[in-house]
Each structure stands twice: as C-alpha cells, then as structure tokens.
C-alpha cells in the first residue's frame, strides 16, 4: 500500500453549529490517501490509521462535519481512497506520528513522522 498525508490542519472548525470539541480542546485534521499496490484486496478504514500525539497518547478519530470523511471498504489493485480524519486534542498537543496498518499478519505498519 502507498500512503500519502497531504495536509495536517490544526484547529479545524465544523461546518455544523452543533458540533464542538470538548471544553478546552480543539480539533486537528489529517488529509490522507491510501492506494492498494498489491494484487490482493485490501480492506481499508479509519481504524487502519493510528495517530500518536506529542504526549504519546493515541486519540480516536471523531466524526466531525469537516472536509470529506475518509471512506472505508475494499480497495483493489490500483484503487485509492482519500479523505479527512479529525482528532480532538488538548492545547499544545501536536500529531507526532501517523501509523497505517490494515493487515492482520506480519506486515509492519507504514509510519509517517509529522512535524
């Protein structure tokens, strides 16, 4: 699989007036693309993506009405999915690493260092 992080956006706002981060927190979004380079089908979803923050915690992604939500499902050879994932973080926290791992075997995750 090929992974590309196009953009990390700090302090995103929802397009819905009803969605707000928890008190004292804000949202950070990553725009990510995954392409299947293998002959075998790849099941891809947001659960394949794990971020680690500068305090070494790993928040779950939140459904926020922002951008285009990352799709999920089967990727066949050459298929690409692109979208946004949003994470709720405390002030001062930054995304440190992004790991992508959709396998259930011995494959190692793809690790992306964020700056």
N, C-alpha and C positions, 0 to 999 in steps of 0.2 A: 504494500500500500504506500501511496505517496501522500504526505500531509503538508499542507501549507497554511500558515497563520497569516492572514492578510493584514489584520489590524487588531490592536488592543485599544479599546476606548474606555477611559476612566471617567466615572461619574456620569453614566448614561441616564436618560430620563425616559420613562414610559410614555407612550402616546396616549395612554389612558389616564384620566384623572383619578381613577380608583386604585391604581397600583402605585404603591410607595414602598421604599425599603424600610426595614425596621428602624426604630429610633436610634440615631447615632451611627447609622450605616449608610452606605451608598452602593450603587451597582457598577460593576465593571463587565464589559462585554468583550468577547473574542469572536472574530470572524474567521472561520476555519473551513478548509476544503479537504476532502478525502477522496482519493482516486484509487480504485482497485486495479493493481497491476498484474494480478495473478489470474490463472485460468479458472480457479475455484471461486464460487460465490462467497462474498463477504457480507456478513450481517453487521450493519453499522448503525449506531445510535449515539445519543448524547452520553449514554452510560459507558461508551468506549473512551471518553475524554475525562481525564482527571487533572485538575489544576492543584498546584501547591502554592500557597501564599508565602510571603516573606517571613511569617511567623511559623512556618511549617505546618499549618493547618490545611485541610483539603475540603473546601465547601462544596456542596452540591449545587448544580445549576438550578436556576429559578425560571419559572415560566413568566416572562415579562413581555409585554407588548412593545417590543423594540426590534427594529430591523426585520430580518427574515429568519425565523427559527430554523435551526439545523434539522434537516429531515432525518428519517430513520427508515430502515428496511434493507432490502437486498441490493448490493452493488455487484454487478457482473463485470467481467474484464473490460476495462476502459471507462466504466461508469464513474461519475463524480457527483458528490453531494457537497453543497456549500451552504453555510448559514451561520447564524449567531447563537452563542451561548452566553448567558448572563449569570453572574455570581454576585452575591451580597457580601460585602467586605466592610471591615472597620476602617476608620480614618487612618491613613498612613500605611495601610497594607497594600502590597503590590503583588501581582502574579509573578511568581519566581520561575516555575516550570509548568509545562503542559505535557502530560503523558497521554499517548493514544495507544490503546491496546484492545483489540476486538477478538483476540484469539482465546482459545481455551486450552492451548497446548504449550509447547516450549518456546514459542516465539517471544522475543523481547519487545517491550513497548518502544514506540517512537518517542523520544524525549526532545522537547523544544525548550531552550533556555529563553526566558523572556527578560527583557531589560527595561 
